[in-house]
């Protein structure tokens, strides 16, 4: 049987790959999982009540474009958080942002650019959905290093002009997964200017935007409004998974120019699944509430205070500006993860599993990613074991 070849170069996804590495070995202590970014803080207290009140909605097909009430709640949140007031034609709810980040290439990436195959830019390391999305439309994924030398953000402006002319889509994650770097306002303004000059669309993955240390991260949409950029040059993606500790709700949104959102909606009419009405009602209420978000952020502040104490004096340790991962330097991430599991039972993710090798270099190889999602006491025990095992 013939199968498509476009995905042959995709490695195993990070977590099946990790299981192959670790699960043939017994843990060296009580297992502590610090791999997947699955929030474990309390959900907003009203979620169950709103869901119970809305159960009858499972008996109806939900509107593809979202209920007017949900679209209004998202628009209100965008206005409070970033300033611009968007009409409903510029917003589409999503079953979590993975769906939207993947579908964006199908909806927005042309078949050719300047008579040549299109290019999709992405930071390296990166959220692995970006690469699969590019390959799904026959585009060439270009992995741009996001290392300490570049402030853990990709230097797209440093690419060759002839390559930039072929770019159709550029992904950016801020705060970055896995490094936690936040794109400054000037960086975003320069990137939007680059998109205008070379005719590509910026896809801003802002799923970690509400988990920060010192100040709220600037958003791509607000910079686009400030600079007068073409609304079709940027789309932002947000989720309730991290902001509101609701990873299983699978609820988020994409917001962008009206033509871009129209193409998203058309694609979803054929092959997508709108959010069930009860989920839309819960989402509406969650986007309207900030008290639980502030409480959640305070819990992460405390966790990073603990991490700063545990790793005080460790060369190369840095407190990330946003998100809930530590990006810790090691000699070899895969060897470190295996040693840590076999000797202590602590489970972390090798950084190389989140990156691609380019010209013989994998920018994630010398790191491990540590998710700070467990309860504080459990997390502290895991960090101390990690420190003593790898850096003691």
Helices and strands as residue ranges (DSSP letters): H 14-22, E 32-33, H 47-53, G 55-59, H 68-82, G 88-90, E 91-94, H 97-108, E 112-113, E 116-117, E 119-124, H 129-136, E 140-145, G 148-150, G 156-158, H 161-164, E 167-173, H 185-198, E 201-205, H 220-227, G 231-233, E 234-239, H 240-243, G 247-249, E 252-255, H 258-271, H 277-287, H 291-310, E 325-329, H 333-344, E 346-347, E 349-350, G 351-354, E 357-358, E 361-362, E 367-371, H 376-390
